[in-house]
Amino acid sequence: MTIAQSEGYAHRCRIAVDTCCDFTPEIAATLDVDILGFPYILDGEERADDIWASMTPKWFYDQIRSGVKASTAAISVGRYLEYFTECAEEGTPTVYLAFTSALSSSYEHACIAADEIRAKYPDFELYVVDNALPCSCGELLALEAVRQRAAGLTAQQLAQWADEAKTCVHGYFTLDSLDSLAAGGRIPPAAAQLSSKLDIKASLSFDLAGSLTLTGVSRGRKKALKGLVKSFKENYIVDPSMPLTIVTSDAEKDGDWLEAAIRKEDGCSDLTIIRGSVGPTIGAHVGPGMVAIIFWGKNRADKLSLSDRIARKVRG
């Protein structure tokens, strides 16, 4: 799926993202970006993530609850070639903020396609940025990228901005069950079974590469949700101009509780909070019951140890 408003592109640039950003349908319908749909498989049938145009979140997650299997695939090199060719023939400089390479081969596929396009259209400006962000973290980066484009950043500047800004996006989430992660091979099945028996809820985030990290475990759902609030308080920098996002995979009551708790924090009562549903691409891996809070905060790169800073410099 591509969503774009082409008026005025000649004087700025195109911004592309993918459906792993988990935009709400309302934002997707009005946002001036191109959105590439990830493919996923539900009960043996391949579908394209269309941001809930063909089904509701409840229907999708009820399917998983009933035992229907869901899996995902990367966006193909061919699909990227098709899209990048369209952009090159139009001639508008393009920046693609790709879903984290730590969790998908789509970024690699996009780079392969981009190299082909640059060889064929040597004067075309095309930048592919690994956003190193899972789930709706990519949404916040894209929303701010649109604002920075409107403020006058060129395509090259926007790509450089995104590569720096992504380390200031935070995301913390908890899962009601580890079954979907186990089914997708992300964790051992025995770990999911033990977690269920002991009512242990995992709290997760991600590292600078975009890989998932375990930040803690709690006995019971309420303690896990309180842990999200704690992570928010430790890392948020109050800025009423910047929105934050709360997304769930069919767990709206818990999302309501989390929003109410955040609004009780100092300086947060009037924050713009975007509420959304985890899309089928991410939802296939986390299953029903995920609750996440995503926000702009302290630069996560500043937390690197001296050794890690040296390693990062060596890698370039």
Secondary structure as GFF3:
##gff-version 3
##sequence-region A 1 316
A	DSSP	three_ten_helix	9	11	.	.	.	ID=ss1
A	DSSP	beta_strand	14	18	.	.	.	ID=ss2
A	DSSP	three_ten_helix	19	21	.	.	.	ID=ss3
A	DSSP	alpha_helix	25	30	.	.	.	ID=ss4
A	DSSP	beta_strand	34	36	.	.	.	ID=ss5
A	DSSP	beta_strand	39	42	.	.	.	ID=ss6
A	DSSP	beta_strand	45	48	.	.	.	ID=ss7
A	DSSP	alpha_helix	57	65	.	.	.	ID=ss8
A	DSSP	beta_strand	70	72	.	.	.	ID=ss9
A	DSSP	alpha_helix	77	90	.	.	.	ID=ss10
A	DSSP	beta_strand	94	98	.	.	.	ID=ss11
A	DSSP	alpha_helix	106	120	.	.	.	ID=ss12
A	DSSP	beta_strand	126	130	.	.	.	ID=ss13
A	DSSP	alpha_helix	137	150	.	.	.	ID=ss14
A	DSSP	alpha_helix	155	165	.	.	.	ID=ss15
A	DSSP	three_ten_helix	166	168	.	.	.	ID=ss16
A	DSSP	beta_strand	169	174	.	.	.	ID=ss17
A	DSSP	alpha_helix	179	183	.	.	.	ID=ss18
A	DSSP	alpha_helix	189	198	.	.	.	ID=ss19
A	DSSP	beta_strand	200	206	.	.	.	ID=ss20
A	DSSP	beta_strand	212	219	.	.	.	ID=ss21
A	DSSP	alpha_helix	221	235	.	.	.	ID=ss22
A	DSSP	beta_strand	244	248	.	.	.	ID=ss23
A	DSSP	alpha_helix	252	263	.	.	.	ID=ss24
A	DSSP	beta_strand	273	277	.	.	.	ID=ss25
A	DSSP	alpha_helix	280	286	.	.	.	ID=ss26
A	DSSP	beta_strand	291	296	.	.	.	ID=ss27
A	DSSP	three_ten_helix	300	303	.	.	.	ID=ss28
A	DSSP	alpha_helix	306	315	.	.	.	ID=ss29
###
